[in-house]
Amino acid sequence: MSNFTWRDGGRIIRFGRSAAADAPKLIEDGFTLLTTARAQGLIEGLAERADAVHLVAPGRVDDLAEAMYRDVTGKRLIALGGGRVIDVTKAIAAVNGATVGAIPTTLSGAEMTHSHRLPQSAPAGTALVRPNLIINDPALTASHEPASLAASAANALAHAIEGRVTIRTSPVPSIVGEEAARLIDIAFYGDDPADANRDKLALAALLAGYVTDANGIGLHHMLAQTLVRVGGAQHGQANAVLLPHTIGALERRTPGNVDPDGTLTSLAEKLARFAHAARIAALDVDPGKLDAMVSEAASRPALDNTPPRADEAEIRALYEAAW
């Protein structure tokens, strides 16, 4: 299944090696483009057709959305970039009442979800936004260099695993999560990340994003996001370094439903090695931030999604095991 169009309720998902070439047909005139300097020229003519182009800088999604949303006009926003770009676009659309189309350039899965932060000044009760058009071309989505590809794949694997065991789990997303994990395992079958099957990884990330959108996130992602926001680690590497440890924590919560034979843990360990993220100590995270990381992670409401809720002692033990 290398090329397909998936009509899922009110959204259209175009996947395959010809998907980027189809963008001019799928994106009608009258849109604002949010992207990066690197990604801006990846689809020929797209930026030139846009009513306006806004470049998304590095930084935290809520800070960037707060700084940008007053200047971003238009009722149709197109995000071309990685998870940060897509989440910033969703955050701006949430306060401006716009719709979103997404063309991902990483394996983040953000294009499939309504999960994102909001600008700090967003009114209480602001509804989150999910893209209604997704153009996922493996030539863009899985174009990273090998170490970055493995780190991004670890994030996708975490989506596939954790989404199967949250309090919102149901049969269809669970089946999809199993398939996503299977594809990642096949894609990294060899011992060289440069040999990874990038088409399978792109599809796996898309499916894993679907799982997260349906079932949410919990323990693993709360620890990984905190390692990024407080510890300063890179997003993909944070997921890669923690996943071999958090898989066991999720398996203990639902024995036999996550990784009873250790296969997924072995895959996660391989991805961490490929991503150069076998230990937190290798990620230039200050050990003095451990207490702040534990406190911040323990305060996250989404820990309730993977009961029993992790306490500070368990969170500290998981961070220390990965350090």
Backbone as a ProteinNet text record, in pm:
[ID]
protein_1_A
[PRIMARY]
MSNFTWRDGGRIIRFGRSAAADAPKLIEDGFTLLTTARAQGLIEGLAERADAVHLVAPGRVDDLAEAMYRDVTGKRLIALGGGRVIDVTKAIAAVNGATVGAIPTTLSGAEMTHSHRLPQSAPAGTALVRPNLIINDPALTASHEPASLAASAANALAHAIEGRVTIRTSPVPSIVGEEAARLIDIAFYGDDPADANRDKLALAALLAGYVTDANGIGLHHMLAQTLVRVGGAQHGQANAVLLPHTIGALERRTPGNVDPDGTLTSLAEKLARFAHAARIAALDVDPGKLDAMVSEAASRPALDNTPPRADEAEIRALYEAAW
[TERTIARY]
85.3	0	89.1	144.3	243.3	182.8	63.6	-3.5	-152.3	-209	-352.7	-406.4	-537.1	-610.6	-709.3	-701.9	-783.5	-878.6	-1005.5	-1106.3	-1159.2	-1117.1	-1146.4	-1235.2	-1366.6	-1457.8	-1443	-1409.7	-1399	-1259.1	-1166.9	-1031.8	-991.7	-899.4	-843.5	-695.3	-649.6	-510	-456.5	-361.8	-300.1	-160.1	-133.1	-4.6	60	192.4	265	370.8	453.4	564.9	519.5	395.9	344.6	263.2	255.2	166.5	208.8	339.4	384.5	353.7	364.8	333.7	186.1	103	-41	-80.9	12.5	-21.5	-91.2	-45	-114.8	-261.8	-297.4	-438	-516.8	-450.7	-520.3	-534.5	-443.9	-445.5	-493.7	-611.8	-669.5	-605.1	-616.3	-564.2	-635.3	-563.6	-620.2	-577.5	-446.6	-396.1	-271.9	-243.7	-123.2	-31.7	96.3	192.2	278.1	288.4	381.4	485.2	612.6	717.8	848.3	958.7	1092.3	1172.9	1285.4	1370.1	1415.9	1442.3	1487.4	1377.2	1254.6	1145.2	1072.4	1090.5	1008.1	1007	1119.8	1127.4	1111.6	1067.1	1059.5	950.6	844.4	738.2	735	771.1	787.1	659.4	673.5	563.4	468.5	479.2	382	394.3	514.6	532.3	489.6	517	481.2	329.9	254.7	108.4	43.9	114.9	56.3	27.7	-79.3	-109.7	-4.3	51.6	158	237	364.3	451.1	509.1	497.7	554.2	651.7	774.3	874.1	864.7	864.5	854	995.3	1032.8	1166.7	1176	1296.6	1309.9	1249.6	1204.8	1149.9	1033.7	968.5	855.5	727.7	642.1	521.9	435.8	409.9	322.3	382.5	514.9	580.4	574.7	603.1	602.2	462.7	362.6	225.1	181.8	221	187.3	248.1	371.8	439.9	387.2	327.2	292.8	145.8	54.8	-84.2	-150.9	-108.3	-170.8	-131.7	-18.2	29.3	-12.5	-58	-95.1	-243.7	-272.5	-412.1	-451.2	-578.8	-628.9	-701.2	-797.4	-879.7	-835.3	-730.8	-676.3	-525.6	-474.9	-332.1	-275	-161	-90.2	44	69.5	196.6	284.2	406.1	504.9	628.5	646.5	760.1	742.3	821.5	816.9	710	717.8	614.4	598.4	709.6	699.8	618.9	647.9	577.5	429	398	258.3	185	247.1	180.1	161.9	258.6	241.8	125.7	116.8	7.1	-127.1	-135.5	-260.2	-295	-194.2	-218.7	-270.8	-212.8	-259.1	-400.3	-426	-559.3	-664.4	-626.7	-722.6	-773.7	-687.2	-730.8	-782.8	-744.2	-785.9	-904.3	-948.3	-1063.3	-1034.6	-910.7	-872.4	-875.3	-873.5	-853.9	-707	-664	-522.7	-505.8	-409.7	-358.5	-213.5	-166.4	-32.3	44	169.1	261	383.7	391.4	499.6	632.7	740.7	875.8	953.6	885.1	944.7	842.5	882.5	795.9	717.1	692.9	633.2	489.8	414.6	273.8	184.1	240.6	161.4	50.1	70	-31.3	-160.9	-154.8	-271.6	-350.4	-300.3	-360.2	-419.1	-505.7	-554.5	-484.5	-368.6	-290.7	-188.2	-195.8	-98.3	-117.9	-16.3	-27.7	-96.1	-131.5	-198.3	-116.1	-136.6	-73.8	-115	-24.8	-56.1	-181.2	-209	-324.5	-451.9	-451.5	-571.8	-683.9	-805.9	-917.1	-939.6	-984.8	-1016.9	-1120.5	-1102.8	-1196.3	-1172.1	-1061	-1030.3	-1016.4	-1090.6	-1089.1	-960.8	-907.1	-788.3	-825.4	-725.2	-748.1	-674.5	-740.2	-678.9	-679.3	-568	-567.4	-675.7	-736.6	-838.4	-785.3	-658.1	-589.5	-447.5	-407	-270.9	-211.4	-94.5	-20.7	110.1	119.7	233.9	309.9	424.2	509.4	636.5	665.2	784.6	913.8	917.8	1037.2	1063.6	960	974.4	974.5	876.5	853.9	970.2	1031.6	1139.5	1271.6	1296.1	1414.7	1534	1521.1	1629.1	1754.8	1865.2	1986	1963.8	2042	2007.8	1984.9	2070.8	2053.2	1924.2	1897.1	1773.8	1651.7	1664.3	1554.9	1521	1623.4	1600.3	1536.6	1580	1521.6	1374.9	1343.8	1205.8	1120.6	1180.7	1109.3	1079.6	1168.8	1143.3	1021.2	1005.5	886.6	761.1	767.3	652.4	622.3	727.1	705.7	640.4	681.4	619.7	471.5	435.5	294	218	278.4	212.1	191.9	290.7	284	193.6	219	147	-1.5	-33	-172.5	-257.8	-194	-269.6	-310	-255.8	-280.2	-327.9	-374.9	-431.3	-574.5	-632.5	-769.2	-870	-826.6	-916.6	-901.6	-823.8	-795.6	-920.8	-919.2	-1030	-970.6	-1047.6	-987.7	-919.8	-984.2	-926.5	-792.6	-781.6	-650	-545.4	-585.9	-489.7	-434	-520.7	-475.5	-382.5	-419.5	-336.2	-199.8	-198.3	-71.9	17.7	-39.3	39.2	101.5	24.9	77.5	188.7	172.2	276.8	406.3	397.4	517.3	581	498.8	550.8	627.8	574	640.3	774.2	780.1	906.9	1010.2	965.6	1056.9	1112	1026.5	1070.4	1164.9	1130.6	1208.9	1352.5	1371.3	1505	1554.7	1523.2	1559.3	1711.3	1785.4	1930.9	2002.3	2135.9	2220.4	2273	2226.5	2271.1	2148.4	2132.4	2012.7	2003.5	2115.1	2110.7	2034.2	2018.7	1947.9	1797.9	1750.1	1609.7	1515.4	1402.5	1299.1	1216.3	1242.7	1183.8	1034.5	989.1	845.9	767.1	819.4	751.6	751.5	860.5	866	765.5	753.2	656.2	514.4	482.1	348.2	329.4	431.6	422	395.6	465.1	445.5	305.2	253.7	116.9	17.6	33.3	-57.3	-42.7	80.2	102.3	40.1	43.5	-23.4	-173	-230.3	-372.9	-403	-315.6	-335.8	-334.3	-236.9	-228.2	-349.9	-396.4	-513.6	-636.3	-649	-765.8	-756.1	-636.8	-624.8	-542.8	-472.4	-397.1	-261.6	-195.3	-62.2	-62.8	45.9	51.4	193.3	228.4	352.7	475.9	496.4	618	631.6	527.2	538.5	548.3	492	508.4	654.8	722.5	863.9	949.1	918.7	997	979.1	856.3	833.2	901.6	903.5	970.4	1121.9	1175.9	1319	1356	1263.6	1286.2	1270	1156.3	1123.2	1209.3	1240.6	1318.2	1465.4	1489.4	1626.5	1699.8	1625.5	1688.5	1729.5	1685.5	1718.7	1641.9	1690.4	1617.6	1498.1	1390.9	1265.7	1281.3	1335.3	1348.1	1438.1	1551.5	1644	1584.5	1502.1	1437.1	1346.6	1272.9	1188.2	1272.7	1380	1463.3	1530.3	1580.3	1655.8	1566.5	1441.6	1350.8	1269.9	1243.1	1148.8	1188.8	1317	1349.2	1312.1	1299.1	1266	1115.8	1052.4	910.2	824.1	873.3	798.1	773.8	876.6	861	760.6	760.4	665.6	522.2	501.3	367.7	327.4	422.3	393.8	352.3	414.9	377.9	235.4	188.9	53.2	-51.9	-17	-111.6	-38	-8.3	75.9	25.4	119.2	86.9	33	8.6	-53.6	41.3	163.8	257.8	376.4	454.8	576.7	610.5	525.5	547.3	674	721.4	840.1	965	955.5	1072.5	1107.9	1027.7	1059.2	1063.1	964.1	958.6	1068.9	1103.5	1214.7	1343.9	1365.9	1485.6	1487.1	1371	1362.3	1392.1	1335.7	1359	1506.9	1572.1	1715.4	1796	1756.9	1824.4	1807.6	1685.9	1661.8	1742.2	1751.7	1829.3	1976.8	2029.8	2169.9	2186.3	2097	2104.9	2094.5	2015.8	1993.1	2101.7	2202	2307.5	2246	2150.8	2078	2059.5	2167.5	2156.7	2145.4	2201.1	2195	2163.7	2092.8	2066.3	2197	2295	2423.8	2489.5	2455.2	2512.9	2442	2334.4	2253.2	2280.9	2386.4	2425.1	2316.4	2246	2146.7	2216.1	2197.9	2259.3	2197.4	2276	2219.2	2152.4	2192.5	2132.2	1986.6	1939.1	1798.9	1707.5	1764.9	1683.7	1566.7	1590.6	1481.5	1369.9	1406.8	1305.2	1229.4	1298.6	1232.1	1133	1173.3	1083.3	959.4	979.5	866.2	771.5	828.1	745.1	668	737.4	670	559.4	584.2	484.8	359.2	368.7	252.3	163.7	205.5	134	3.7	-109.7	-238.9	-247.6	-178.6	-190.7	-131.8	-63.1	-19.3	-138.4	-254.1	-374.2	-421.8	-370.5	-413.8	-357.7	-250.4	-189.7	-181.2	-295.1	-297.3	-230.1	-183.5	-189	-93.6	-135.5	-57.4	82.1	182.4	320.9	346.4	411.4	447.5	592.5	639.1	773.4	880	857.8	957.5	975.4	864.9	876.3	938.1	896.4	950	1100.5	1143.1	1285.8	1361.5	1304.9	1371.2	1384.8	1284.2	1291.5	1397.5	1400.1	1503.2	1642.3	1658.5	1791.1	1834.3	1738.9	1772	1822.3	1769.2	1809.1	1933.2	1973.4	2082	2217
-119.1	0	124.4	156.9	263.9	400.5	404.8	532	516.3	610.8	602.7	738.8	753	867.7	813.4	863.1	816.6	929.1	905.1	1003.3	961.5	1033	998.5	1106.4	1084.1	1186.7	1312.9	1421.7	1549.9	1582.3	1487.9	1518.1	1424.6	1473.9	1396.6	1376.4	1252.5	1218.1	1159.4	1228	1180.7	1131.4	1004.8	944	881.1	895.5	826	912.3	847.4	916.5	1021.8	1017.9	1121.2	1227.5	1217.8	1307.8	1453.4	1481.5	1620.4	1679.6	1597.6	1645.9	1680	1618.8	1645.3	1769.6	1829.7	1944.3	2057	2094.2	2203	2174.2	2047	2012.4	2009.6	1972.3	1955.6	2086	2180.7	2307.3	2417.3	2464.5	2570.1	2703.8	2798.1	2931.9	2995.1	3089.6	3159.2	3097	3087	3026.5	3101.7	3085.1	3139	3022.3	3033.9	2926.6	2955.9	2857.4	2862.7	2752.8	2790	2694.7	2741.3	2681.4	2722.9	2758.7	2821.9	2857.7	2732.4	2623.8	2499.5	2435.5	2436.1	2362.7	2443.7	2574.4	2661.9	2622.9	2578.1	2548	2401.6	2318.7	2175.3	2137.2	2216.7	2190.7	2308	2280.7	2386	2466.7	2597.5	2688.2	2710.9	2634.1	2647.6	2782.9	2823.1	2952.1	3067.4	3054.2	3160.9	3177.7	3069.3	3076.9	3130.4	3128.7	3167.1	3316.5	3351.9	3493.5	3558.1	3478.3	3526.6	3406.1	3429.3	3324.1	3370.9	3287.1	3317	3206.6	3244.6	3147.7	3124.5	2998	2958.3	2934.3	3010.8	3001.3	2882.8	2844.9	2746.4	2800.9	2713.6	2757.3	2672	2713.9	2641.2	2680.9	2583.3	2604.9	2716.5	2715.5	2817.7	2957	2968.9	3098.9	3148.1	3058.8	3097.9	3137.2	3059.3	3091.4	3224.8	3250.4	3378.3	3494.8	3477.9	3585.9	3607.3	3503.7	3509.8	3530.2	3490	3472.9	3603	3715.9	3842.8	3884	3832.1	3869.9	3771.7	3655.4	3553.2	3566.5	3607.2	3626.3	3518.1	3515.7	3416.3	3305.1	3248.4	3142.2	3003.1	2994.8	2865.7	2870.4	2795.7	2793.1	2659	2664.5	2543.9	2539.2	2427.1	2407.6	2314.7	2359.1	2277.3	2270.1	2156.3	2144.3	2030	2032.7	1928	1953.2	1878.2	1885.6	2023.4	2096.2	2231	2322.3	2318.9	2404.8	2370.7	2242.7	2200.9	2238	2216.8	2249	2399.5	2479.2	2625	2667	2608.4	2641.5	2605.1	2486.8	2446.9	2543.4	2584.7	2675	2809.8	2861.2	2989.2	2975.7	2867.4	2845.9	2836.3	2780.2	2764.7	2899.1	2999	3130.4	3219.9	3192.1	3277.4	3222.1	3100.5	3043	2994.2	2956.3	2909.7	2758	2705.3	2562.4	2538.8	2414	2381.9	2266.9	2282.7	2173.1	2151.3	2027.2	1997.8	1911.7	1951.2	1873.9	1847	1730.3	1704.4	1675.8	1716.1	1686.6	1605.7	1554.4	1463.8	1354.6	1261.2	1150.6	1183.7	1311.5	1351.4	1301.8	1286.3	1250	1366.3	1485.6	1601.6	1635	1599.6	1629.3	1554.2	1445.6	1360.8	1393.2	1483.8	1501	1639.2	1645.1	1773.5	1807	1748.7	1771.3	1880.8	1989	2097.4	2194.6	2272	2379.2	2499.2	2596.3	2717.4	2839.9	2951.8	3075.8	3106.3	3169.6	3195.1	3280	3366.7	3455.6	3398.4	3272.5	3211.9	3211.4	3246	3244.5	3105	3099.9	2971.4	2898	2768.7	2688.4	2689.2	2748.5	2748.1	2604.8	2571.4	2434.7	2409.3	2289.6	2250.8	2217.9	2221.2	2208.5	2086.9	2013.5	1902.9	1934.8	1915.5	1943.2	1864.7	1930.8	1862.7	1819.6	1851.8	1804.6	1767.5	1644.8	1599	1547.3	1598	1551.7	1493.5	1362.5	1293.9	1218.3	1274.5	1214.3	1164.3	1033.8	981.8	1050.4	1104.6	1175.1	1298.2	1351.6	1463.7	1415.3	1333.4	1294	1215	1130.4	1043.6	1080.3	1210	1255.9	1284.7	1260.7	1295.7	1212.7	1263.5	1181.2	1066.8	958.5	835.7	850.5	923.5	934.9	1008.5	1115.9	1190.8	1108	1027.7	939.9	839.9	781.7	686.2	752.5	874.1	945.5	977.4	1021.5	1052.1	925	814.4	687	640.9	670.5	635.7	710.2	834.7	910	845.3	804.5	737.3	605.5	529.8	403.5	428.3	533.6	567.5	598.7	669.9	695.9	563.9	474.1	347.5	261.8	262.5	178.4	239.2	364.6	425.4	442.6	476.7	498	373	256.5	131.1	101.4	173	136.7	253.8	362.4	470.7	436.2	518.9	496.4	514.5	571.1	592.4	484.7	381.8	284.7	211.5	172.2	97.1	9.5	-85	-185.7	-132.2	-41.7	-1	71.2	173.4	234.6	136.8	40.3	-59.3	-142.7	-184.6	-261.2	-176.3	-51.5	39.4	57.8	69	83.5	-37.3	-155.4	-277.1	-277.1	-234.3	-229.7	-126.1	-11	91.3	39.6	-27.2	-82.4	-189.1	-272.5	-376.8	-314.7	-207.4	-142	-81.4	-22.6	35.1	-74.8	-187.4	-299.9	-349.8	-363.4	-408.1	-304.8	-176.7	-70.4	-67.6	-101.8	-100.3	-242.6	-331.9	-472.1	-490.9	-413.8	-430.3	-358.6	-354.4	-295.1	-157.8	-104.5	26.8	113.9	222.8	306.7	368.4	377.6	432.3	341.7	215.9	119.6	111.6	196.3	190.1	209.3	139.9	154.3	279.1	385.3	514.7	522.3	452.6	452.4	386.9	276.7	211	298.8	372.2	460.6	575	629.6	737.9	689.4	570.9	515.8	483.7	428.2	396.4	521.3	630	754.1	809.7	800.3	844.7	765.2	631.4	546.3	570.9	588.8	614.2	746.4	845.9	972.4	954.4	867.5	835.4	776.4	687.7	625.2	731.3	820.7	926.3	1017.3	1050.2	1136.7	1071.7	940.4	869.9	846.7	810.9	760.7	846.8	946.8	1035.9	979.8	1052.7	1016.2	1008.9	954.2	937.5	942.5	842.7	842.2	870.8	794.9	813.2	955.7	1007.4	1138.9	1250.5	1232.7	1333.9	1344.1	1230.1	1232.7	1286.7	1245.9	1291.2	1441	1489.9	1632.3	1715.6	1665.4	1737.7	1736.9	1627.1	1621.4	1725.8	1757.2	1860.6	1999.7	2025.3	2160.1	2203.6	2113.2	2148.4	2110.9	1992.9	1946.7	2000.4	2045	2101.5	1999.9	1875	1772.7	1797.5	1739.7	1743.2	1648.1	1682.4	1607.9	1460.4	1430.8	1291.2	1212.9	1269.4	1200.4	1179.1	1271.7	1253.5	1131.3	1114.9	995.9	869.9	876.8	758.9	712.2	804.2	765.8	709.5	753.7	710.1	586	563.2	458.9	318.7	278.7	144.5	124.2	232.1	223.7	240.9	330.2	353.6	240	166.1	49	-46.7	-70.9	-159.8	-106.6	25.7	85.4	68.8	78.5	59	-88.3	-177.1	-320.9	-359.7	-301.3	-332.9	-288.1	-184.6	-135.5	-222.6	-280.9	-366.5	-493.1	-582.8	-699.9	-779.5	-806.5	-883.7	-803.7	-674	-593	-496.3	-487.2	-391.4	-463.3	-531.3	-594.4	-718.5	-819.1	-934.9	-1013.1	-1008.7	-1087.6	-1003.1	-873.1	-786.5	-741.9	-777.7	-743	-592.8	-522.1	-377.8	-306.3	-357.1	-297.6	-311	-426.1	-445.6	-349.9	-330.4	-235.9	-94	-56.2	77.3	98.1	-3.6	5.9	25.7	-44	-27.1	116.1	168.6	305	405.4	383.7	474.1	473	354.3	347.1	421	394.7	459.8	612.2	658.1	801.7	868.8	792.2	842.5	895.9	820	861.5	743.3	667.1	551.7	592.5	710	758.7	908	954.7	1098	1174.8	1113.7	1180.5	1219.5	1149.4	1180.3	1296.1	1347.8	1451.6	1590.8	1604.7	1735	1794.6	1709.6	1756	1772.1	1885.1	1914.4	1825.3	1741.5	1656.9	1737.6	1862.7	1947.5	1980.9	1949.6	1976	1859	1749.6	1630.4	1659	1727.4	1753.6	1834.2	1935.1	2015.8	1932.7	1842.9	1755.7	1664.2	1605.7	1516.3	1590.8	1709.3	1787.2	1827.9	1874	1917	1799.5	1687.4	1571.7	1520.4	1520.1	1468.2	1553.7	1677.8	1767.8	1757.3	1680.6	1679.7	1599.9	1660.7	1591.8	1464.1	1458.9	1342.9	1216	1223.7	1101.2	1014.3	1076.8	1000.8	911.9	936.1	856.6	715.5	692.7	558.8	520.4	485.2	455.8	322.8	309.8	411.5	526.6	645.3	766	752.7	780.9	774.2	881.7	842.7	940.5	984.7	1076.1	1130.5	1022.3	925.4	819.8	738.3	702.3	624.9	708.6	833.3	921.3	938.9	961.5	976.8	848.6	734.7	607.2	586.8	624.7	609.6	703.5	827.6	918.7	867.8	822.5	776.7	652.6	563.6	442.9	477.2	585.9	627.3	715.1	766.4	862.3	795.6
0	0	0	-117.1	-124	-151.2	-210.2	-238.9	-212.4	-138.7	-113.7	-72.3	-87.1	-33	67.8	189.6	302.2	341.3	324.9	366.4	503.2	603.8	742.4	802.3	796	844	762.5	830.4	761.2	712.6	714.4	667.7	554.2	472.5	361.6	387.6	377.4	398.9	269.1	208.8	85.1	119.4	93.9	129	6.5	-3.8	-108.7	-173.1	-254.9	-318.2	-418.7	-459.6	-551.1	-478.1	-346.1	-272	-284.1	-270.9	-279.7	-417	-521.6	-655.9	-671.4	-587.6	-592.3	-514.8	-441.3	-356.7	-431.5	-552.4	-622.5	-647.5	-670.2	-693.3	-563.4	-454.9	-327.5	-249.7	-272.8	-199	-292.7	-268.5	-350.6	-317.8	-409.9	-386.4	-267.1	-202.8	-88.7	41.7	64.3	187.8	235.3	362.1	424.5	458.4	425.2	446.6	568.9	658.6	770	748.9	755	721.2	783.6	740.1	781.9	657.7	680.9	567.4	493.5	567.7	505	422.3	474.1	409.4	302.5	304	220.5	73.5	20.6	-121.4	-156.6	-60.8	-86.1	-185.5	-193.1	-290.9	-387.9	-509.9	-609.8	-628.2	-614.8	-641.7	-526	-418.9	-309.6	-241.4	-205.2	-138.5	-229	-358.8	-452	-463.5	-445.1	-453.4	-327	-216.8	-88.5	-83.8	-14.1	7.2	96.5	187.7	276.6	324.6	357	408.7	541.7	644	775.6	813.3	849.1	890.3	1040.7	1079.7	1219.8	1273.2	1373.4	1430.6	1526.8	1566.3	1674.3	1803.3	1889.8	2017.1	2061.3	2169.2	2225.8	2153.8	2132	2051.9	2108.4	2240.1	2296.4	2284.8	2304.4	2290.4	2146.3	2051.8	1911.7	1865.5	1905.1	1865.9	1925.1	2049	2112.8	2035.9	1990.6	1920.1	1778.6	1719.3	1577.4	1546.6	1636.2	1591.8	1549.7	1602.5	1562.9	1421.6	1374.8	1241.6	1132.5	1172.7	1074.4	1043.1	922.2	881.8	781.9	751.1	656.8	728.3	661.9	720.4	676.9	596.2	555.7	574.2	671.7	699.8	654.3	588.1	545	617.9	685.9	755.7	673.2	642.1	571.5	659.8	727.4	817.3	913.9	1020.5	1121.2	1225.7	1334.2	1436.1	1496.3	1515.5	1571.8	1480.8	1351.2	1256.3	1252.8	1249.2	1242.5	1370.5	1486.1	1612	1630	1587.1	1592.1	1502.7	1385.6	1293.8	1353.9	1416.4	1481	1594.8	1671.1	1783.6	1736.1	1628.2	1573.6	1518.3	1447.9	1392.3	1502.2	1616.7	1726.1	1776.1	1780.3	1829.7	1718.3	1594.4	1482.8	1404.8	1437.2	1369.1	1228.9	1202.7	1069.6	1061.2	939.2	917	884.2	895	877.6	778.9	688.8	609.1	647.9	646.7	694.6	595.8	570.9	488	574.6	638.8	733.8	664.8	732	684.9	788.4	890.2	988.5	1019.7	1106.6	1147	1274	1302.7	1430.3	1448.2	1338.5	1349.5	1387.3	1403.4	1446	1347.8	1221.6	1120.3	1142.9	1222.3	1242.1	1368.9	1450.5	1583	1605.7	1707.2	1757	1888.5	1909.8	2031.4	2006	2080.5	2068.3	2184.4	2211.4	2309.8	2245.7	2328.9	2282.2	2320.1	2250.3	2296	2440.6	2515.5	2656.3	2674.2	2578.2	2591.1	2529.5	2488.4	2430.6	2534.7	2495.9	2591.1	2648.9	2771.2	2833.7	2749.7	2734.4	2658	2508.5	2462.5	2319.2	2269.2	2165.5	2112.3	2034.5	2049.3	1974.3	1829.6	1742.4	1597.9	1543.8	1455.3	1384.9	1235.5	1165.4	1021.1	946.6	849.2	768.7	632.3	606.5	486.8	526.8	495.6	523.3	393.2	357.9	240.5	293.3	293.5	353.3	244.8	207.7	105.2	172.8	167.3	234.2	191.8	70	25.8	111.5	175.1	267.5	412.1	445.7	584.7	642.3	561.8	609.3	543.8	529.5	456.9	547.7	680.8	773.4	749.1	803.5	805.1	904.5	898.9	970.6	1121.1	1192.8	1337.8	1371.6	1298.9	1322.1	1284.3	1178.6	1136.7	1247.5	1309.1	1416.8	1537.3	1570.2	1683.7	1657.9	1537.2	1501.5	1499.8	1455.8	1456.5	1598.8	1692.9	1832.4	1885.8	1845.6	1884.9	1827.4	1700.8	1638.9	1708.8	1743	1814	1949.1	2016.5	2145	2128.4	2021.5	1993.9	1975.1	1897.4	1866	1989.9	2080.7	2200.2	2305.3	2339.3	2451.8	2422.1	2296.7	2262.5	2275	2278.5	2290.3	2434.4	2531.9	2672	2757.4	2695.1	2774.5	2815.3	2900.2	2945.9	2832.8	2719.4	2605.5	2498.9	2525.1	2420.3	2373.5	2247.8	2187.8	2077.9	2023.2	1934.6	1809.7	1736.3	1608.5	1626.8	1712.1	1730.9	1781.8	1863.8	1912.8	1798.2	1707.1	1590.7	1503.9	1485.3	1406.1	1472.5	1606.1	1676.4	1660	1663	1640.9	1501.4	1402.8	1266.1	1254.3	1318.2	1313.5	1373.7	1488.8	1552.3	1463.5	1398.1	1308.9	1193.1	1136.8	1023.9	1065.1	1184.5	1231.3	1251.9	1306.1	1326.6	1193	1093.5	961.1	898.6	913.8	850.7	902.7	1030.6	1090.8	1115.3	1023.6	1042.1	1047.9	970.2	963.8	1076.4	1065	1167.7	1129.3	1019.7	973.8	949.5	1027.2	1009.2	870.7	800.4	664.9	569.4	607.2	522.4	554.7	641.9	683.8	566.2	570.3	467.5	500.7	430.3	464.8	433.2	332	301.7	415.4	467.3	578.9	703.4	725.9	841.5	828.9	709.8	690	717	667.6	691.5	839.4	902.5	1045	1127.5	1096.8	1172.5	1152.5	1030.6	1003.2	1087.4	1087.3	1163.6	1313.6	1359.1	1501.9	1544	1453.9	1483.3	1497.2	1415.5	1427.1	1564.7	1612.1	1743.6	1853.3	1848	1948.5	1944.6	1825	1813.5	1876.4	1857.1	1910.6	2060.3	2108.1	2245.9	2339.1	2288	2374.3	2414.8	2504	2551.2	2703	2758.3	2903	2955.6	3035.6	3111.7	3026.1	2919.8	2841.2	2790.9	2727.8	2666.6	2769.5	2887.6	2991.4	3032.5	3043.1	3079.4	2964.5	2842.4	2728	2704.5	2711.1	2690.5	2798	2920.2	3028.6	3009.5	2959.7	2930.3	2825.3	2735.6	2635	2696.3	2760.5	2806.6	2924.8	3014.4	3133.2	3116.1	3059.1	3045.6	2924.4	2822.9	2704.7	2599.8	2611.4	2512.1	2382	2273.5	2147.6	2155.8	2083.6	2097.5	2062.7	1945.4	1904.8	1997.7	2034.9	2123.9	2262.3	2309	2438.5	2437	2330	2317.2	2306.7	2228.2	2206.5	2334.9	2415.7	2534.6	2644.1	2648.6	2756.1	2720.6	2592.9	2555	2602	2597.3	2647.6	2794.1	2868.7	3011.1	3035.8	2962.1	2984.5	2930.3	2831	2783.8	2900.8	2980.8	3095.6	3196	3216.5	3309.8	3260.9	3128.8	3072.6	3076.1	3052.8	3059.9	3202.1	3303.1	3441.7	3472	3402.6	3426	3358.7	3247.9	3175.4	3132.3	3224.9	3195.2	3074.2	2983.9	2865.1	2749.6	2768	2663.9	2595	2644.2	2586	2523.3	2603.8	2553.5	2635.9	2632.4	2720.2	2689.6	2564.8	2529.6	2509.8	2534.3	2524.2	2383.5	2284.4	2145.5	2123.6	2176.2	2156	2232.7	2349.3	2423.2	2344.1	2283.8	2201.1	2082.9	2020.1	1908.8	1957.2	2072.4	2126.6	2159.6	2211.7	2240.7	2113	2006.5	1877.3	1827.5	1833.8	1787.5	1869	2000.1	2085.1	2043.9	2013.7	1968.7	1835.9	1742.4	1611.9	1625	1723	1741.8	1824.9	1865.8	1955.8	2084.9	2136.4	2256	2350.7	2370.6	2459	2605.5	2641.9	2779.8	2779.2	2880.1	2892.7	2907.2	2973.6	2993.8	2862.2	2754.3	2624.2	2554.1	2613.6	2549.1	2603.9	2683.2	2739.7	2828.5	2900.6	2997.6	3132.2	3194.5	3323.9	3431.6	3500.1	3606	3716.9	3731.1	3833.1	3805.2	3683.2	3648.7	3680.8	3735.5	3758.5	3852.2	3963.2	4057.7	3991	3912.6	3844.2	3742.6	3673.9	3576.6	3645.9	3758.2	3831.4	3877.1	3933.5	3984.1	3871.8	3760.2	3647.2	3588.2	3564.6	3505.5	3595.9	3726.5	3821.8	3826.4	3779.5	3784.1	3660.6	3559.8	3432.7	3443.9	3409.7	3421	3337.8	3222.6	3134.2	3193.1	3307.2	3374.1	3412.8	3430.2	3465.6	3350.3	3229.5	3114.6	3116.2	3193.4	3203.1	3350.9	3410.2	3553.3	3587.6	3713.5	3817.3	3787.6	3827.7	3801.1	3859.8	3778.3	3825.1	3930	4038.7	4141.3	4120.7	4204.5	4187.2	4199.7	4286.5	4305.2	4177.4	4113	3989.4	3878.3	3867.5	3763.2	3780.7	3903.6	3930	3892.8	3928.4	3899	3747.8	3670.6	3525.5	3465	3510.3	3461.9	3498.9	3620.9	3666	3591.1	3559.7	3483	3344.5	3287.3	3153.5	3153.4	3269.9	3275.3	3246.2
[MASK]
+++++++++++++++++++++++++++++++++++++++++++++++++++++++++++++++++++++++++++++++++++++++++++++++++++++++++++++++++++++++++++++++++++++++++++++++++++++++++++++++++++++++++++++++++++++++++++++++++++++++++++++++++++++++++++++++++++++++++++++++++++++++++++++++++++++++++++++++++++++++++++++++++++++++++++++++++++++++++++++++++++

